[in-house]
């Protein structure tokens, strides 16, 4: 589908066959990200990873983040952080047992704490301010700003209220991230040890070392570091928390699925007071629940690409700088691939080989091709353990006599799409039998 938003040509791809053409066959030609006022300001003029143009800078910075934070080895090494934060989550919910709680907020705090400790070596004092800035930035980056729709009209950049709002937000974020960088510098100067929790280097230390040594092919300034840090915080926090939130919402809306998932967890860990992460791999049905959640509610429902050069897809010419939006949400609900697509049915994944790796184009929760999400392993680990803990330690019901069919499952706005309304539920502690 070809749409014209102002002066910008936009191609919307809702077919797995065409998605394969865009994301694989002509991938290099469509490997840029669309530019917007919000991403330009909040992500430091595209010197991060998520919004950076495809090229050597993007390749090298992405490689550093994978090696130092997002690799399978590193993700496994953070298991003690996930276990610790999952225990905190359980205790905070237990303290409110019998009363309605905002589970959306609690899962956001949980995933942000893990991301902070893994990437920054500690939970930031200003974490909640950063969360607030992130939520607003995601909405603004996913919307339609007049300056983005009519790039030739430079006056729209001057008389743009959103621009001044974003600059004010950036100023707040600068203060938080500058303070984090300065603390790391001071600690490295005095202790000569890394700022990671175990005394090793964290991501901030690595980027500071590369800045000082000049090993990186491109010059690194504080803005480069801040752009990457905000990338890691936003991606590590937003997508995992929204997936946990959607999964719990679907379980509350489908009590028979909740009962089956809960029975598996409690049978697997029967008699245990705590759940070890290494044991979560035995929860086959829970993994199907997560897969089905990501089918119905992909974290990024419209994968944004931009053409670096003119290319041809299915006989049609896509012009230079055109936006290409791959509609993963629509493909995940296409009845040609998914029988009864509007039904939440984890069992549909029992007998097929579809995975998260981006080779099955009807199912792309983490994207595909050169721009596939590098934090897939990190994100999934931050979903599986908290879900297992929530199902094991608590029974759940909706507040105020609400029925499952009464739940509002509307989407919020933004690049990463969570629920429009926070999930309010009542927990009752479950006491396992010895």
N, C-alpha and C positions, 0 to 999 in steps of 0.2 A: 504494500500500500504506500503510495506517494502522497505526502501531505506538505503543504506550504505554510509554515508558521512565520508570518512576517516575510522577511527576506531569506529565510533559511529553509532549504529543502530537507525534508525528513522522510526517510524510508523506514516503515515499520514492518518487521519480518515476523510473521506468526506461523510459519510453516517449518517443520524440522528439516525438510529437504533444502529450503532456501537458507535456513540458518547454517547448515553445513557449508554451503557455498560461501557465505559471508565469513564464518568463523574458522574455516579450514582452507578452502580452495583459494580465496583471495585475501586471506588473513592479513598479510603484511600491508596490503593497500588500505585495509580498514582497521588498522591497529591503533589509531590515535583515539583520544577521548575528546568529546565535544567541549568547547570552552564556554564558560559562563561567568558572570560577574561574581557569583558566590564562591565558586571554586577558585577563581583567580585571587580573591582577597583572602579567604580563609585557608587556602592551601598555598599561599606564598608564591603566587604567579606561576603555578604548575611545576614547582620544583620538588614535589613529593613523589610518590609512586603511582597512586591511584589515578591522578589526573595528568601526570607528566606525559608529554608527547613520546611516542614510540621512538626509541633511538638508543644510543650507547649509554647516555646518562641514566635513562630508565632501566636499562639492562643491568648495569653495574650496581645501582642502588638497590634494586630488587634482589639481586644476588646476595648483597651484604645482609639484608634483612632476613632472607631465608637461612643463610649460614649461621647468623648470630641469634635468631629468635624463633623462626618458623619451621625449621627442619624437624623431621620425625624424632631425631635424637634429642633436640632441645625441648620439644613438646613433652617427651617422656620425662625429661629431667625436672619439669615443672609439676610433676604429679603431687608432690608434697604441698605445693601452693594451692592446687585445686582442692585437695583433701582438707586443708586447713580452712579455706574460704567456704567450702561446702558445709563444714561443721559449724562455722559462724552463721551461715544462712539458716541451718536447721535450728540452732539455738535462738536466733532472732524470731523465727516463726513460732517456735514453742512458747516463747514468752508472750505471744499474742493468741494463744490457743483459745478456741471458742468464740473469737471475735473476728469480724471481717478484716482482712489484711489486703493491702495493695501489692499483689504478687508481682506485677509489672515493675514497680519501683525496686522491689527487693532483688529481682533477678538482674536488673540493670546495675545495682550496687555490687552484686556478686561478680558479674563478668568484668566490670571495670576494675575491681580490686585485683583480680587475677592478671589482667593486662598490665596494670600499673606495676605490680610486683615483678612480673616477668620481664618487662621492657625497661622500667625505670628503677628497679631495685627496692621500691617501697610504694605504699599507697599514698597518693598525694593529699596534702591537707586541703587543697582546693579542688578535690575530685568532683564534688557535687556542682561546683561552678563550671568546671570543664564539661561535665555531663550536660548541663543546661545549654552551654554554648554549642556542643555537638548536636543536640536535638534540634536546635534552631537552625544550625548550618545545614543539616541534612534536608530539612524542609525547604529552605531557600534555594539550595543547590538543585533540588528536584523540581522546582517550579518554573514558571514562565515569566521572566523579567523583560520588560519592554526593551531595555538596552541590549539584551541577548537576541531578541527577535528582529531588531533593526540595527545591526552593527554599524551601518554607514552613517546613522544619525548620531554623531558624537555628542550632541547636546543632551541626549538622554542619559549619558554618563555623568553629566554635570547636575542636572535637575532630577536626580534619582534618590528618593528617600531610602530605598533599600541599600544603596551604596554607603550612605553615612551610618546606617544601622550596622552594616557588616564591618565597617572600619572600627566602630566602637566595640563590636564583639571581638575583632582581631586584637585590639589594644588590650582587652582583658586577658585574652589567651596568651599574648606576648608576655605579659607580666608573670603569668603562671609558669610558662615554659622557660623563660629567661631565668627565673629563680631556680628552677630544677637544674638547668645547665650550670649555673653558677655554683650551686651546692655540690654538684659532681666535680667541678673543677677544683673547688676548695678541698674536698675530701681527697682527691687524687694527689694534690700538692702536699698535704700533711701526712696522710697515712700510707701513700704509695700502693694502696690496695684498690681493687675494683669496687664499684658501688653495688654490685649484685648481692643478693641475700646471703650467698655462701662465700663472699669475698672475691668472687670472680668478676669479670667485666660484664656489665649489662649493655644494652643497645646504646645508651647515651655515652657510656665510656668508649665504646668502639668508634662511634661517629666522631667524638672529640679526638681520639687518637689519630684517626684518618685525617682530620682537619689539620692537626699539628704536624704530622709526618709528611703530608703531601703525597701519600701513597696512592690516593684516589686520582684517577685520570683528570677529573674536573675539580676546580677549586671548591672547597666546602666552607660556607659561612654559617653563622648561627641560624639564619633563616632556612638554610637547607636542612639543618638538624631539626629545627622546630616543625618544618613541614612533614618530615618523615615521622617524627614522634606523634604528631596529631593524626597522621595516617594510621599508625599502629593502634593508637588509642581508639579512634573512631571505628576502624574495622574490627578490632578485637573485642570491642564492647557492644556495638550496635547489633551486629548480625547474630551473635550468639544469644544475646538476651532476648531479641525478638523471636528467635526460633524456640527457645524454652517457653516463652510467653504464649506463642501460637500453639505449641504442643499441648501445654496445660489447658488452654482454652478449648482445643478440639477434644481433649479427653473429658473435660467437664460437659461438653456438648454431646458426647457419645459415651454414656455411662457403661455400656457393654465393653467398649474398648478399654476404658479406664479399669474396669474390673479385671479384664484379662491381663493387662500390663502389670497391674498391682499384684495379681496372684503370682505372676512369673517372678517378679522382684522378691516378694516375700518368701516364696518357696526356695529360691536360689540362695537367699541369705538368712534362712530360717535360724533363729536363735542368736544372731549376731547383733551387737549394739552399733557397730559401725560398718560401713561399706568400703572395701579397698578398691582402688581404681582398677587394679589388675583383674578383679573379679567381674567387672562390668562387662567384659567381653563375652561372658556367658549369657547375657541377656539378649537373646535373638529377637524376641518380639518387640522389645523396647527399641532396638535398632530399626525395625520395620516402622514403628510409630514415628521415629525421627525422619525416616525416608519419606513417609507419606505426608508428614508436616511440611517438608521442604518441597514436595510436589505441589501442594495446594497453596503454600505461602513461601515462595522463593524469596530470600532476603533482598535481592535486587530484581524486581519483576520485569524491568526494562533494561537490558544490558546495553549501555551506551557506547557506541563506536562513532568515529569520524573518519572520513576518507582522506588519506594522505595524498592520494592520486586518483585520477579517474579510473574506474574499473567496470567490468561487465559481470552482471549476475543474472542468470536465467534469461540471457538475451537482452536485458535492459542495461543501459549505461547509467552508472551512478556517478554524478559529477564530483569533482574535487571539493573538499570541505563539507560535503553533505553529511548530515547526521544519519546514522543507521541505528535503529533501536530494535534489538532482538527481544521479542515479547515472550519471555520464559513463562510468565504467568499463563498466557493463553495456550502455549504448547503443553503445559502441564495439566491442562483441563480439556485437551482436544479429545473428543469421544472416539476419534479414529484410532487413538493409541491407548486411551484409558476408559474402559467400560465404566459407566456411571461415575463420571469424573467429579461430580459435586459431592459424592459420598466419601466420607473419611473411612478408608478401608485399608489398613496396613497390610492385610493378608495378600493384597494384589502384588506385593513384592516377593512373596515366598518362592515362587517358581520362575523368576526371571533373573537375568544376569545384569540388570541395569545398575550402574554404580554412579559415583560422584565425579568421575574423572573427565567428563565433558565429551565422551565419544558417542553417547546416546543423545541425539539432539532434541528428542522430545522431553528430556529431563536434564536441565542445566542449572541447578541451584547455585553452583559456584562458577558458572561461566564455562568458557571453552577457548581453546587456541592460545595465542601468546598472552592474552590478558586474563587467563584463568586465575582465579583467586589463589595467591600463594599461601594464604593462611588457612586453607581448608582443614588440615590436620589439627591446627591450634583451635579453630572454631568448633569442630566436632567434639573434641575432648572437653570443651567448656559447656557442651550441651548434655552429653551422656551422663556424666557423674551427677550434676544437680538434679536432673530428671529422676534418676534412680533413687537419690536421697529423698526427694519430695514424695515419691510413690511409696517408699519403704517406711518412712517415719510418720506419715500423716494420712488420715482419711480426710476427704475433702467434700464440701458441699457449697452450693451457691447461697448467697445471702438473701434475706427478706422473702423466703419462700419462692424464689425465682426458679422456673423450670428450665431445663436445658434448651428447649425450643425458644425460650425468651431471650437467649443471649444475642447481643449485637456483635456480629462478626465483621463489621465494616473495617476497611483498611484506612490507615492514616495516610497523610501526604508525605512525599519526600523521595529521595533516591532509594534508601533502605526503608522498606514499608513494614511497619509494625501494626499493632491494633490501634484503631482510632480511639477506643476507650480502654482505660486501664482495667486489668483483670482483678476483680474483687472476689475473694473466696474466703471460706471459713475453714481453718485447719483444726483437726482433732488429733492429738498425738496417739500414735499406735505403739503399744508396748509389746515387743516380740516375746514369744514364749521361749523359755529356756530349753 
